[in-house]
Amino acid sequence: MNRTAQPAGTPVRSVSSKFHGPFVRWPRTADATLALALFLAATFLEEGPGDAMAVRPIADIPLPVFLPYIAAGAALYWRRSRPIEVMCVALASWAPLMGSSYSTLGGIVIVALYSVGRHADDRRWGPLGVVAAAATATIDCLLLSVPWGQISFGWLVMSGAWYIGRRLRLRAERAVQRRQEKAAEARRIVAEERTHIARELHDVVAHRVSMMTVQAGAARMVAAEDPQGALEAMTAVEEAGRQALDELRHLLGVLRPKTERDGLGPQPGLADLPRLVAQVREAGLDVSLTDDIHAPLPARVELSVYRIVQEALTNVLKHSGPQTRTEVRLGHEKHGPGITVEVLDDGKGAALRSVSDAAPAGTGGHGIVGMRERALLLGGTLDAEPRPGGGFRLTAHLPVQGEPT
């Protein structure tokens, strides 16, 4: 089983633990701060003697110069939603200042080029923007008698800004595509397994059950007039039932080849959870069980609870390793007749590999998918996600009344 086999939107542990900076967490606030900072830098910073930066007094800035600065700086606020327009405004604001000491909008143009690469859908505008920016920078530098070495470096910086933005966009698109492929694969697995089981059950059992129904009906019709014939019919019903059970056990043995119990034994339930926890504890997992369910549950619900806990503990042991602190909590829903199954671990065991190392892309198992399918067949839900402080949380909400879906 594999924690990475989750539907889209369900993050894996290695990805969710990455640090998200302010431009991801607060994009609008960060963009406004960036626009203000670059506006102030372009307005009040100029090149001083010896390539040092000097602060330009506000009294030395003519009023008409403020207009290009304000336009270029304010446009950066929309660099995500309208990157191409922002680039055009930045270049248009730079053009009337070329060749003067107020030509300090290069930083804004570089950020605009990065934004085109990162956020523009039309890829044609990126190279055109780089060419236009390089041409503007060249004219400006030639008017200011800047050496060609610095001009070439400016070209490199502008093209590099756009290229980095484009690479980040392509990487994000590939990540979205991988999540969609994993979601599609999970749906395919569910549909395939449902279809396979339904087909096998129909082929193996339906014929025998049909025979039983016909024989039982015949026995009822002749029971009063021909007791011996009714007895023979019921004997045929018994034999057909035995054959159906034998074939059904064989089918389930094929579907579950690694079952730990004899095929004739009872299905596990809540009473078997302490023994399961003890077995996992012997394997090295530091696990505790809190069972607040005291009312009897339907057999199908108890079986699903047991299997979900079994799969979850196996997952913790496989991906986090021994000595991982794990809690299994069972209880009734606060609102409603359902129950909650919760398995939490701290992810601080002795595992030698991370989840991403243990499960390369494209080799995800069926564990999460199987547990979620069990919950859905009962009309419930199951969520699996990393915990903010480290570790993993699996929560299943299962109804205990009504028919399964």
C-alpha positions as CSV (number, residue, x, y, z in Angstrom):
1,M,0.0,0.0,0.0
2,N,1.1,3.5,-0.6
3,R,0.2,6.9,0.9
4,T,0.8,8.5,-2.5
5,A,-2.2,6.8,-4.1
6,Q,-4.6,9.5,-3.4
7,P,-7.1,11.5,-5.4
8,A,-6.3,14.9,-6.7
9,G,-6.0,17.7,-4.1
10,T,-4.8,15.1,-1.6
11,P,-1.2,16.1,-1.0
12,V,1.6,13.7,0.0
13,R,3.7,14.2,3.0
14,S,6.9,15.2,1.2
15,V,5.2,17.9,-0.9
16,S,2.9,19.4,1.8
17,S,5.8,19.9,4.2
18,K,7.5,22.3,1.8
19,F,7.8,25.9,3.0
20,H,5.5,28.4,1.2
21,G,6.7,31.9,1.0
22,P,4.6,35.1,1.2
23,F,4.1,35.2,-2.6
24,V,2.2,31.9,-2.3
25,R,0.5,32.4,1.0
26,W,-0.5,36.1,0.6
27,P,-0.1,36.8,-3.2
28,R,-2.0,40.1,-3.3
29,T,-0.3,41.6,-0.3
30,A,3.1,40.4,-1.5
31,D,2.6,41.8,-5.0
32,A,1.5,45.2,-3.6
33,T,4.6,45.3,-1.4
34,L,6.8,44.4,-4.3
35,A,5.3,47.0,-6.5
36,L,5.8,49.7,-3.8
37,A,9.4,48.6,-3.1
38,L,10.3,48.8,-6.8
39,F,8.6,52.1,-7.3
40,L,10.5,53.6,-4.4
41,A,13.8,52.1,-5.6
42,A,13.3,53.4,-9.2
43,T,12.2,56.9,-7.9
44,F,14.8,57.6,-5.2
45,L,17.9,55.4,-6.1
46,E,20.4,56.4,-8.7
47,E,23.9,55.4,-9.7
48,G,26.5,57.5,-7.9
49,P,30.2,57.8,-8.3
50,G,32.1,54.6,-8.6
51,D,29.0,52.5,-9.4
52,A,27.7,53.1,-5.9
53,M,24.0,53.7,-5.3
54,A,22.9,57.1,-4.1
55,V,19.6,58.5,-2.8
56,R,18.1,61.0,-5.1
57,P,16.4,64.0,-3.3
58,I,12.7,64.2,-4.1
59,A,13.1,67.9,-4.9
60,D,15.4,66.9,-7.8
61,I,12.7,64.8,-9.5
62,P,10.6,66.8,-12.1
63,L,6.9,66.2,-11.8
64,P,6.5,64.7,-15.3
65,V,9.0,62.0,-14.3
66,F,6.7,60.8,-11.6
67,L,4.1,59.7,-14.1
68,P,6.1,56.9,-15.7
69,Y,7.3,55.8,-12.3
70,I,3.8,55.6,-10.9
71,A,2.4,53.9,-14.0
72,A,5.1,51.2,-14.1
73,G,5.1,50.6,-10.3
74,A,1.3,50.4,-10.0
75,A,1.0,48.1,-13.0
76,L,3.1,45.4,-11.2
77,Y,0.1,44.8,-8.8
78,W,-1.6,43.0,-11.7
79,R,1.4,41.1,-12.9
80,R,-0.3,37.7,-12.2
81,S,-3.7,38.4,-13.9
82,R,-2.4,40.6,-16.7
83,P,1.3,39.9,-17.2
84,I,1.5,41.0,-20.9
85,E,-0.2,44.3,-20.2
86,V,2.1,44.9,-17.3
87,M,5.1,44.3,-19.5
88,C,3.8,46.7,-22.1
89,V,3.2,49.4,-19.5
90,A,6.7,48.9,-18.0
91,L,8.4,49.2,-21.5
92,A,6.2,52.2,-22.5
93,S,7.1,54.0,-19.2
94,W,10.8,53.3,-19.7
95,A,10.9,54.7,-23.3
96,P,10.5,58.4,-22.5
97,L,13.2,58.2,-19.8
98,M,15.9,56.7,-22.0
99,G,19.3,58.4,-22.0
100,S,18.6,60.4,-18.8
101,S,19.6,59.9,-15.2
102,Y,16.0,59.1,-14.5
103,S,16.1,55.9,-16.6
104,T,15.9,53.5,-13.6
105,L,13.0,51.3,-14.5
106,G,15.1,48.3,-15.5
107,G,14.2,46.4,-12.3
108,I,10.5,46.8,-12.9
109,V,11.0,45.5,-16.5
110,I,12.9,42.5,-15.3
111,V,10.1,41.6,-12.8
112,A,7.5,42.1,-15.6
113,L,9.5,39.7,-17.9
114,Y,9.5,37.1,-15.2
115,S,5.8,37.5,-14.7
116,V,5.2,37.0,-18.4
117,G,7.1,33.7,-18.3
118,R,5.4,32.6,-15.1
119,H,1.8,33.6,-15.6
120,A,1.1,34.3,-19.3
121,D,-0.7,31.5,-21.2
122,D,0.5,32.7,-24.6
123,R,4.1,31.7,-25.0
124,R,4.7,33.9,-28.0
125,W,4.8,37.1,-25.9
126,G,7.7,36.0,-23.8
127,P,10.4,36.1,-26.5
128,L,8.8,39.2,-28.0
129,G,9.0,40.9,-24.6
130,V,12.6,39.9,-24.2
131,V,13.5,41.3,-27.6
132,A,11.7,44.6,-26.9
133,A,13.3,44.9,-23.5
134,A,16.7,44.2,-24.8
135,A,16.3,46.7,-27.6
136,T,15.1,49.4,-25.1
137,A,18.0,48.6,-22.8
138,T,20.5,48.8,-25.6
139,I,19.3,52.2,-26.8
140,D,19.3,53.5,-23.3
141,C,22.8,52.2,-22.6
142,L,24.2,53.5,-25.9
143,L,22.8,57.0,-25.1
144,L,24.5,56.8,-21.7
145,S,27.8,55.5,-23.2
146,V,27.6,52.2,-21.2
147,P,30.2,49.6,-22.2
148,W,29.1,46.7,-24.3
149,G,30.0,44.2,-21.6
150,Q,27.3,45.7,-19.3
151,I,24.8,45.8,-22.2
152,S,25.4,42.1,-22.8
153,F,25.0,41.4,-19.1
154,G,21.6,43.2,-19.1
155,W,20.5,41.0,-22.0
156,L,21.4,37.9,-20.0
157,V,19.5,39.1,-16.9
158,M,16.3,40.0,-18.9
159,S,16.2,36.8,-20.8
160,G,17.1,34.8,-17.7
161,A,14.2,36.4,-15.8
162,W,11.7,35.3,-18.4
163,Y,13.3,31.8,-18.7
164,I,13.1,31.2,-15.0
165,G,9.5,32.2,-14.9
166,R,8.7,30.0,-17.9
167,R,10.5,27.0,-16.3
168,L,8.5,27.5,-13.0
169,R,5.3,27.6,-14.9
170,L,6.1,24.4,-16.8
171,R,7.0,22.7,-13.6
172,A,3.7,23.7,-12.0
173,E,1.8,22.5,-15.0
174,R,3.6,19.1,-14.9
175,A,2.7,18.9,-11.2
176,V,-1.0,19.5,-11.9
177,Q,-0.9,17.0,-14.7
178,R,0.7,14.4,-12.4
179,R,-2.0,15.0,-9.8
180,Q,-4.7,14.6,-12.4
181,E,-3.1,11.4,-13.7
182,K,-3.0,10.0,-10.1
183,A,-6.7,10.9,-9.6
184,A,-7.6,9.3,-12.9
185,E,-5.6,6.2,-12.0
186,A,-7.3,6.0,-8.6
187,R,-10.7,6.2,-10.3
188,R,-9.6,3.6,-12.8
189,I,-8.5,1.2,-10.0
190,V,-11.8,1.6,-8.2
191,A,-13.9,1.0,-11.4
192,E,-11.7,-1.9,-12.5
193,E,-11.9,-3.7,-9.1
194,R,-15.6,-3.1,-8.8
195,T,-16.2,-4.4,-12.3
196,H,-14.0,-7.4,-11.7
197,I,-15.6,-8.4,-8.4
198,A,-19.1,-7.9,-9.8
199,R,-18.4,-10.0,-12.8
200,E,-16.8,-12.8,-10.9
201,L,-19.5,-12.9,-8.3
202,H,-22.1,-13.0,-11.0
203,D,-20.4,-15.8,-12.9
204,V,-19.7,-17.9,-9.9
205,V,-22.7,-17.4,-7.6
206,A,-25.7,-16.3,-9.8
207,H,-26.1,-19.7,-11.5
208,R,-26.2,-21.6,-8.2
209,V,-28.5,-19.2,-6.5
210,S,-30.9,-19.4,-9.5
211,M,-31.0,-23.1,-9.1
212,M,-31.6,-22.8,-5.4
213,T,-34.6,-20.5,-6.1
214,V,-36.1,-22.8,-8.6
215,Q,-35.7,-25.9,-6.5
216,A,-37.1,-24.1,-3.4
217,G,-40.1,-23.0,-5.4
218,A,-40.7,-26.5,-6.6
219,A,-40.5,-27.9,-3.1
220,R,-43.1,-25.4,-1.9
221,M,-45.5,-26.3,-4.7
222,V,-45.3,-30.1,-4.1
223,A,-44.8,-30.1,-0.3
224,A,-48.4,-31.0,0.5
225,E,-49.0,-33.6,-2.1
226,D,-45.5,-35.1,-2.5
227,P,-43.4,-34.8,0.7
228,Q,-40.7,-37.1,-0.8
229,G,-40.4,-34.9,-3.9
230,A,-40.2,-31.8,-1.7
231,L,-37.5,-33.4,0.4
232,E,-35.5,-34.3,-2.8
233,A,-35.9,-30.7,-4.0
234,M,-34.7,-29.3,-0.7
235,T,-31.7,-31.7,-0.8
236,A,-30.9,-30.3,-4.2
237,V,-31.2,-26.8,-2.7
238,E,-28.7,-27.7,0.0
239,E,-26.3,-29.2,-2.4
240,A,-26.4,-26.1,-4.7
241,G,-25.9,-23.9,-1.7
242,R,-22.8,-25.9,-0.6
243,Q,-21.4,-25.6,-4.1
244,A,-22.1,-21.9,-4.2
245,L,-20.3,-21.4,-0.9
246,D,-17.3,-23.5,-2.0
247,E,-17.0,-21.5,-5.2
248,L,-17.5,-18.2,-3.3
249,R,-14.7,-19.1,-0.8
250,H,-12.4,-20.0,-3.7
251,L,-13.2,-16.7,-5.4
252,L,-12.5,-14.7,-2.3
253,G,-9.3,-16.6,-1.8
254,V,-8.2,-15.5,-5.3
255,L,-9.1,-11.9,-4.5
256,R,-7.3,-12.0,-1.1
257,P,-4.4,-14.5,-1.6
258,K,-2.5,-13.3,1.5
259,T,-5.3,-13.6,4.0
260,E,-4.2,-14.4,7.6
261,R,-7.2,-16.4,8.5
262,D,-8.6,-19.7,7.5
263,G,-11.4,-19.3,4.9
264,L,-13.9,-20.9,7.3
265,G,-13.2,-18.6,10.2
266,P,-15.4,-15.7,11.2
267,Q,-14.7,-12.2,9.8
268,P,-12.7,-9.9,12.2
269,G,-14.5,-7.1,14.1
270,L,-14.0,-4.6,16.9
271,A,-13.2,-7.4,19.4
272,D,-10.2,-8.4,17.3
273,L,-8.6,-4.9,17.3
274,P,-6.7,-5.4,20.6
275,R,-5.0,-8.5,19.2
276,L,-4.2,-6.6,16.0
277,V,-2.7,-3.7,18.0
278,A,-0.6,-6.2,20.0
279,Q,0.7,-7.8,16.8
280,V,1.7,-4.4,15.4
281,R,3.3,-3.4,18.7
282,E,5.4,-6.5,18.6
283,A,6.6,-5.4,15.2
284,G,8.0,-2.3,16.8
285,L,5.2,0.3,16.5
286,D,4.5,2.4,19.5
287,V,0.7,2.2,19.1
288,S,-2.2,2.8,21.5
289,L,-5.9,2.0,21.1
290,T,-8.8,4.1,22.4
291,D,-12.2,2.4,21.8
292,D,-15.2,4.4,22.9
293,I,-17.7,2.4,20.9
294,H,-19.8,0.3,23.2
295,A,-23.0,-0.2,21.2
296,P,-23.1,-3.2,18.8
297,L,-22.5,-2.4,15.2
298,P,-23.5,-4.2,12.0
299,A,-21.1,-6.9,10.9
300,R,-20.2,-5.1,7.7
301,V,-19.3,-1.9,9.6
302,E,-17.1,-3.8,12.1
303,L,-15.3,-5.6,9.3
304,S,-14.6,-2.3,7.5
305,V,-13.4,-0.7,10.7
306,Y,-11.0,-3.6,11.3
307,R,-9.6,-3.5,7.7
308,I,-9.2,0.3,7.7
309,V,-7.2,0.2,11.0
310,Q,-5.2,-2.8,9.7
311,E,-4.3,-1.0,6.5
312,A,-3.5,2.3,8.3
313,L,-1.2,0.6,10.8
314,T,0.6,-1.3,8.1
315,N,1.0,2.0,6.2
316,V,2.6,3.7,9.3
317,L,4.9,0.8,9.9
318,K,6.0,0.7,6.3
319,H,6.5,4.5,5.7
320,S,7.4,5.8,9.1
321,G,9.2,2.8,10.6
322,P,9.4,1.3,14.1
323,Q,9.2,3.5,17.2
324,T,6.6,5.7,15.5
325,R,4.1,7.0,18.0
326,T,0.7,6.1,16.7
327,E,-2.8,6.5,18.1
328,V,-6.0,4.6,17.0
329,R,-9.2,6.3,18.2
330,L,-12.7,4.9,17.7
331,G,-15.8,6.8,18.8
332,H,-19.3,7.8,18.0
333,E,-20.0,10.9,16.0
334,K,-20.9,14.0,18.0
335,H,-23.8,14.8,15.6
336,G,-25.4,11.8,14.0
337,P,-25.5,8.0,14.4
338,G,-22.2,7.3,12.7
339,I,-18.8,6.5,14.1
340,T,-15.3,7.9,13.6
341,V,-12.1,6.0,13.0
342,E,-8.9,8.0,13.4
343,V,-5.3,6.9,13.1
344,L,-2.6,9.4,13.8
345,D,1.2,9.1,13.8
346,D,4.0,11.6,14.5
347,G,6.2,10.4,11.6
348,K,9.2,10.3,13.9
349,G,10.1,6.6,13.7
350,A,13.2,4.9,12.4
351,A,12.2,4.8,8.7
352,L,15.2,4.9,6.4
353,R,13.2,6.3,3.4
354,S,10.6,9.0,3.0
355,V,7.3,8.4,1.4
356,S,8.4,9.9,-1.9
357,D,11.5,7.6,-1.8
358,A,9.5,4.5,-1.0
359,A,6.9,5.2,-3.7
360,P,8.3,6.5,-7.0
361,A,5.9,8.3,-9.3
362,G,3.7,5.9,-11.2
363,T,4.1,3.0,-8.8
364,G,1.4,3.9,-6.2
365,G,-0.3,1.0,-4.4
366,H,-4.0,0.5,-3.8
367,G,-4.0,1.1,0.0
368,I,-5.6,4.5,0.3
369,V,-7.9,3.7,-2.6
370,G,-9.0,0.5,-1.0
371,M,-9.7,2.1,2.4
372,R,-11.6,4.9,0.8
373,E,-13.6,2.4,-1.3
374,R,-14.6,0.5,1.9
375,A,-15.8,3.7,3.5
376,L,-17.7,4.8,0.3
377,L,-19.5,1.5,0.0
378,L,-20.9,2.0,3.5
379,G,-22.0,5.5,2.6
380,G,-19.2,7.2,4.6
381,T,-16.0,9.1,3.8
382,L,-12.3,8.7,4.4
383,D,-9.6,11.5,4.4
384,A,-5.8,11.0,4.6
385,E,-3.5,14.0,4.9
386,P,-0.2,15.0,6.5
387,R,-0.4,16.7,9.9
388,P,0.9,20.3,10.3
389,G,3.5,19.3,12.9
390,G,4.7,16.2,11.1
391,G,3.2,12.7,10.7
392,F,0.0,11.6,9.1
393,R,-3.7,11.6,9.9
394,L,-6.3,9.2,8.6
395,T,-10.0,9.9,9.4
396,A,-12.9,7.7,8.4
397,H,-16.6,8.6,9.1
398,L,-18.8,5.6,8.8
399,P,-22.6,5.4,9.2
400,V,-24.0,2.6,11.2
401,Q,-27.6,2.7,9.9
402,G,-29.1,2.4,6.4
403,E,-28.1,0.4,3.4
404,P,-24.6,0.6,1.9
405,T,-24.2,2.5,-1.3
